[in-house]
């Protein structure tokens, strides 16, 4: 089956005036924002550089590998820059914040489309340990810094441009897009045509009854792969569609694995039963803790991981890091007891859910 690159090849010569922004286009923009365009794309909301010019400037750099999330990002930028459908899109208002002491990782990029509309894309979690910590904070904080930055970004762009808006992102970026749309105010919400949440996590319970969020629900398009775990975390009110992926299990979170047919994704009938089981178990575990307990657990895990000196997720599994975890757990009795207690609770919840599942299967 086709993927994002085959979609660009197939649809690359069809202008937006003939075929407007669709679900796959939205995922392309949501993937492209993972690239670090520092020094290339303007940070101003009322200026832009064509995508093909930004690509030329990017590939002229010597540090391209350090500016991407995965190798496919390079292929994506090159392919889109060569495509008549995308090459002249304006890239604007690039923001990139990384503040470790505030546990903040945020980036956004605006795409100015030929039809006079704009797509505001929010970056998902990068490979930094700080970025992942901010994600974990979502389990006990009603808002995290990146969500507030996404709201300010949307309001600032809208104040300088009178375009129809679409918002979107992948992973945490999808969460940020939904949050910004929900909190930007009724007047601005009227200018938002759609919000694209590509396997982004939900929210704590407080947002579920929020008037701004409920007003946006009909405009939110949420997509998750069959084995989605991240996209099913926390709470959602909006409906979702399940997408087929070339990968398995957690690897299906990778957008480059999502299957495409024509101008849309290939959809599955439902999530896999195993994913539903694990998702419900994790939600039950989180609900068994109050916000203070969630905070203590997340901080404990972060302290353990950061004790190795790792700054990125890739460094977490290096041999020296693994040895340091063992040493930290051995010497820090409070941390050892905390992790043991919470993980034991999770194991009990999974065991209980599994027993009920097996019992239900035995009922004739």
ZIMO-V429951 format. One record per backbone hydrogen bond with DSSP energy under -1.0 kcal/mol. CO is the residue of the C=O (numbers start at 0). NH is the residue of the N-H. E is the energy in kcal/mol with one decimal. If there is no record, write none. Layout:
# ZIMO-V429951
co->CO nh->NH e->E
co->CO nh->NH e->E
This chain:
# ZIMO-V429951
co->1 nh->259 e->-2.8
co->2 nh->6 e->-2.0
co->3 nh->7 e->-2.0
co->4 nh->8 e->-2.1
co->5 nh->9 e->-2.3
co->6 nh->10 e->-3.2
co->7 nh->11 e->-1.5
co->10 nh->13 e->-2.0
co->11 nh->84 e->-2.7
co->14 nh->17 e->-1.3
co->14 nh->18 e->-2.2
co->21 nh->25 e->-2.1
co->22 nh->26 e->-1.4
co->23 nh->27 e->-2.2
co->24 nh->28 e->-2.4
co->25 nh->29 e->-2.0
co->26 nh->30 e->-1.7
co->27 nh->31 e->-2.4
co->28 nh->32 e->-1.4
co->30 nh->33 e->-1.4
co->31 nh->34 e->-1.7
co->36 nh->39 e->-2.4
co->36 nh->40 e->-1.9
co->41 nh->93 e->-2.9
co->43 nh->92 e->-1.6
co->48 nh->90 e->-3.0
co->49 nh->53 e->-2.3
co->50 nh->54 e->-2.3
co->51 nh->55 e->-1.9
co->52 nh->56 e->-2.2
co->53 nh->57 e->-2.3
co->54 nh->58 e->-2.8
co->57 nh->60 e->-1.7
co->63 nh->66 e->-1.5
co->66 nh->35 e->-2.8
co->69 nh->72 e->-1.9
co->70 nh->73 e->-1.3
co->70 nh->74 e->-1.1
co->71 nh->75 e->-2.6
co->72 nh->76 e->-2.4
co->73 nh->77 e->-2.3
co->74 nh->78 e->-2.7
co->75 nh->79 e->-2.7
co->76 nh->80 e->-2.1
co->77 nh->81 e->-1.1
co->82 nh->86 e->-3.0
co->85 nh->88 e->-1.9
co->86 nh->51 e->-2.4
co->88 nh->50 e->-2.2
co->89 nh->111 e->-3.2
co->90 nh->48 e->-1.9
co->91 nh->109 e->-2.7
co->94 nh->107 e->-2.0
co->96 nh->105 e->-2.6
co->98 nh->101 e->-1.4
co->98 nh->103 e->-1.8
co->99 nh->102 e->-1.6
co->103 nh->98 e->-2.4
co->105 nh->96 e->-3.6
co->106 nh->122 e->-2.7
co->107 nh->94 e->-2.3
co->108 nh->120 e->-2.9
co->109 nh->91 e->-2.5
co->110 nh->118 e->-2.5
co->111 nh->89 e->-2.0
co->112 nh->115 e->-2.0
co->116 nh->112 e->-2.5
co->117 nh->165 e->-2.0
co->118 nh->110 e->-2.9
co->119 nh->167 e->-2.2
co->120 nh->108 e->-2.2
co->126 nh->312 e->-3.2
co->127 nh->131 e->-1.5
co->128 nh->132 e->-2.1
co->129 nh->133 e->-2.2
co->130 nh->134 e->-1.5
co->131 nh->135 e->-2.3
co->132 nh->136 e->-2.0
co->134 nh->137 e->-1.2
co->135 nh->138 e->-1.9
co->136 nh->139 e->-1.7
co->136 nh->140 e->-2.3
co->143 nh->147 e->-1.5
co->144 nh->148 e->-2.4
co->145 nh->149 e->-2.2
co->146 nh->150 e->-1.9
co->147 nh->151 e->-2.4
co->148 nh->152 e->-2.7
co->149 nh->153 e->-2.3
co->150 nh->154 e->-2.4
co->151 nh->155 e->-2.5
co->152 nh->156 e->-2.5
co->153 nh->157 e->-2.4
co->154 nh->158 e->-1.8
co->163 nh->117 e->-2.4
co->164 nh->192 e->-3.2
co->165 nh->119 e->-3.2
co->166 nh->195 e->-2.8
co->167 nh->121 e->-2.5
co->168 nh->197 e->-2.4
co->169 nh->172 e->-2.1
co->170 nh->173 e->-1.2
co->170 nh->174 e->-1.3
co->171 nh->175 e->-2.4
co->172 nh->176 e->-2.0
co->173 nh->177 e->-2.0
co->174 nh->178 e->-2.5
co->175 nh->179 e->-2.7
co->176 nh->180 e->-2.0
co->177 nh->181 e->-2.3
co->178 nh->182 e->-2.0
co->184 nh->188 e->-2.4
co->185 nh->189 e->-1.3
co->187 nh->190 e->-1.9
co->188 nh->191 e->-1.4
co->190 nh->164 e->-2.9
co->193 nh->166 e->-2.0
co->194 nh->220 e->-3.6
co->195 nh->168 e->-1.7
co->196 nh->198 e->-1.1
co->196 nh->222 e->-2.6
co->197 nh->170 e->-2.7
co->202 nh->234 e->-2.5
co->203 nh->206 e->-1.4
co->204 nh->207 e->-1.1
co->206 nh->209 e->-1.3
co->209 nh->213 e->-2.6
co->210 nh->214 e->-2.0
co->211 nh->215 e->-1.0
co->212 nh->216 e->-1.2
co->215 nh->218 e->-2.3
co->216 nh->219 e->-1.3
co->218 nh->194 e->-2.4
co->220 nh->196 e->-2.6
co->221 nh->240 e->-2.4
co->222 nh->198 e->-2.5
co->223 nh->242 e->-2.8
co->224 nh->227 e->-1.6
co->225 nh->271 e->-1.8
co->229 nh->232 e->-1.4
co->232 nh->201 e->-2.7
co->234 nh->202 e->-2.0
co->240 nh->223 e->-2.4
co->241 nh->267 e->-2.3
co->242 nh->225 e->-1.3
co->243 nh->258 e->-2.6
co->247 nh->250 e->-1.5
co->248 nh->251 e->-1.9
co->249 nh->252 e->-1.9
co->250 nh->253 e->-1.5
co->253 nh->256 e->-1.8
co->254 nh->257 e->-1.5
co->256 nh->245 e->-2.5
co->258 nh->265 e->-2.1
co->260 nh->263 e->-1.4
co->263 nh->260 e->-3.0
co->265 nh->243 e->-2.7
co->271 nh->275 e->-2.2
co->272 nh->276 e->-2.2
co->273 nh->277 e->-2.4
co->274 nh->278 e->-3.0
co->275 nh->279 e->-2.3
co->276 nh->280 e->-1.9
co->277 nh->281 e->-2.6
co->278 nh->282 e->-2.2
co->279 nh->283 e->-2.4
co->280 nh->284 e->-2.2
co->281 nh->285 e->-2.4
co->282 nh->286 e->-2.5
co->283 nh->287 e->-1.1
co->285 nh->288 e->-1.4
co->289 nh->293 e->-2.4
co->290 nh->294 e->-2.5
co->291 nh->295 e->-2.4
co->292 nh->296 e->-2.3
co->293 nh->297 e->-2.8
co->294 nh->298 e->-2.7
co->295 nh->299 e->-2.0
co->296 nh->300 e->-2.5
co->297 nh->301 e->-2.5
co->298 nh->302 e->-2.6
co->299 nh->303 e->-2.2
co->300 nh->304 e->-2.6
co->301 nh->305 e->-2.9
co->302 nh->306 e->-1.1
co->304 nh->307 e->-1.2
co->305 nh->308 e->-1.8
co->310 nh->128 e->-2.7
co->312 nh->315 e->-1.3
co->314 nh->317 e->-1.3
co->317 nh->321 e->-2.1
co->318 nh->322 e->-2.1
co->319 nh->323 e->-1.6
co->320 nh->324 e->-2.0
co->321 nh->325 e->-1.7
co->322 nh->326 e->-2.0
co->323 nh->327 e->-2.8
co->324 nh->328 e->-2.7
co->325 nh->329 e->-2.0
co->326 nh->330 e->-2.0
co->327 nh->331 e->-2.2
co->331 nh->335 e->-2.2
co->332 nh->336 e->-2.5
co->333 nh->337 e->-2.2
co->334 nh->338 e->-2.5
co->335 nh->339 e->-2.2
co->336 nh->340 e->-2.4
co->337 nh->341 e->-2.2
co->338 nh->342 e->-2.3
co->339 nh->343 e->-1.8
co->340 nh->344 e->-1.9
co->341 nh->345 e->-2.1
co->342 nh->346 e->-2.2
co->343 nh->347 e->-2.1
co->344 nh->348 e->-2.3
co->345 nh->349 e->-2.5
co->346 nh->350 e->-2.5
co->347 nh->351 e->-2.7
co->348 nh->352 e->-2.5
co->349 nh->353 e->-2.5
co->350 nh->354 e->-2.2
co->351 nh->355 e->-2.2
co->352 nh->356 e->-2.1
co->353 nh->357 e->-2.4
co->354 nh->358 e->-2.3
co->355 nh->359 e->-2.2
co->356 nh->360 e->-1.6
co->357 nh->361 e->-1.1
